[in-house]
Amino acid sequence: MELNKVLLKRRSIRKFTDEAVSDEDINEILHAAMSGPSACNRTPWEFFVVTNPETLEKLRKAARYSKIKAPLAIVVCGNLSKALPLQLAPFWIQDCSAATENILLRVTDLGLGAVWCGVHPMKTAEKNVREALSLPEKLIPLNIIHIGHPAENQEPRDQYNEKKVHFVR
Ligand SMILES: Cc1cc2nc3c(=O)[nH]c(=O)nc-3n(C[C@H](O)[C@H](O)[C@H](O)COP(=O)(O)O)c2cc1C
């Protein structure tokens, strides 16, 4: 699909069929994720690809607005041992967000649907995801992306707002 079409077509999808996401599609999605930019190319990200039903259930309960039933979840984590030092460390959030958006766009391009459910900086949600995935201290879960075959339709939408644009000429 043309990039401009994918950008507008990407909408949060929160209802999915039971059909599994193929290994080929998961592979495509992960390649897209790791094609993203990262500060000083540190690539301080780790991706947990979850299809285990009990773990999916734990992830659904992990955060207040994450109660979504999908056959696949990808948890995007920042790896503090790979992050930039000292005050530059929080750049991992931007790096992992860029990877997340790439995931959402590739998912859309493949005819699948997804929703980004925020975890960091909500401490209780972080703790719940950490326990569900047995994460070591150095990994911080940024979000849970629920992915599957869409069981709802969201119309493409252009939210362009000229009031938010500030030309400096
Ligand atoms: C940082 C972040 C956290 C979000 N967390 C949630 C969430 O916990 N649950 C949810 O259903 N949607 C979540 N969303 C999706 C937003 O609600 C959604 O992107 C927004 O309403 C715009 O709709 P659209 O994605 O269809 O364009 C999150 C999006 C972002 C970027």
The ligand as an SDF file (V2000), in Angstrom:
LIG
                    3D

 31 33  0  0  0  0  0  0  0  0999 V2000
    1.1810    6.5780   24.3840 C   0  0  0  0  0  0  0  0  0  0  0  0
   -0.1720    5.9870   23.9920 C   0  0  0  0  0  0  0  0  0  0  0  0
   -0.8800    5.2530   24.9180 C   0  0  0  0  0  0  0  0  0  0  0  0
   -2.1160    4.6980   24.5810 C   0  0  0  0  0  0  0  0  0  0  0  0
   -2.7490    3.8890   25.4820 N   0  0  0  0  0  0  0  0  0  0  0  0
   -3.9190    3.2990   25.1430 C   0  0  0  0  0  0  0  0  0  0  0  0
   -4.5340    2.3770   26.0420 C   0  0  0  0  0  0  0  0  0  0  0  0
   -4.0430    2.1150   27.1330 O   0  0  0  0  0  0  0  0  0  0  0  0
   -5.7040    1.7750   25.6430 N   0  0  0  0  0  0  0  0  0  0  0  0
   -6.2730    2.0430   24.4340 C   0  0  0  0  0  0  0  0  0  0  0  0
   -7.3210    1.4630   24.1370 O   0  0  0  0  0  0  0  0  0  0  0  0
   -5.6980    2.9070   23.5420 N   0  0  0  0  0  0  0  0  0  0  0  0
   -4.5350    3.5290   23.8700 C   0  0  0  0  0  0  0  0  0  0  0  0
   -3.9090    4.3680   22.9710 N   0  0  0  0  0  0  0  0  0  0  0  0
   -4.5270    4.6290   21.6570 C   0  0  0  0  0  0  0  0  0  0  0  0
   -5.1670    6.0270   21.6030 C   0  0  0  0  0  0  0  0  0  0  0  0
   -6.3310    6.0390   22.3950 O   0  0  0  0  0  0  0  0  0  0  0  0
   -5.4800    6.3620   20.1210 C   0  0  0  0  0  0  0  0  0  0  0  0
   -4.2860    6.3650   19.3760 O   0  0  0  0  0  0  0  0  0  0  0  0
   -6.1620    7.7170   19.9700 C   0  0  0  0  0  0  0  0  0  0  0  0
   -7.4360    7.7150   20.5630 O   0  0  0  0  0  0  0  0  0  0  0  0
   -6.3220    8.1240   18.4880 C   0  0  0  0  0  0  0  0  0  0  0  0
   -7.0800    7.1470   17.7770 O   0  0  0  0  0  0  0  0  0  0  0  0
   -6.4570    6.3780   16.5220 P   0  0  0  0  0  0  0  0  0  0  0  0
   -5.2740    5.5660   17.0080 O   0  0  0  0  0  0  0  0  0  0  0  0
   -7.5710    5.4970   15.9970 O   0  0  0  0  0  0  0  0  0  0  0  0
   -6.0150    7.3990   15.4990 O   0  0  0  0  0  0  0  0  0  0  0  0
   -2.6690    4.9190   23.2880 C   0  0  0  0  0  0  0  0  0  0  0  0
   -1.9320    5.6770   22.3500 C   0  0  0  0  0  0  0  0  0  0  0  0
   -0.6920    6.1820   22.6990 C   0  0  0  0  0  0  0  0  0  0  0  0
    0.1180    6.9390   21.6510 C   0  0  0  0  0  0  0  0  0  0  0  0
  1  2  1  0
  2  3  1  0
  2 30  2  0
  3  4  2  0
  4  5  1  0
  4 28  1  0
  5  6  2  0
  6  7  1  0
  6 13  1  0
  7  8  2  0
  7  9  1  0
  9 10  1  0
 10 11  2  0
 10 12  1  0
 12 13  2  0
 13 14  1  0
 14 15  1  0
 14 28  1  0
 15 16  1  0
 16 17  1  0
 16 18  1  0
 18 19  1  0
 18 20  1  0
 20 21  1  0
 20 22  1  0
 22 23  1  0
 23 24  1  0
 24 25  2  0
 24 26  1  0
 24 27  1  0
 28 29  2  0
 29 30  1  0
 30 31  1  0
M  END
$$$$
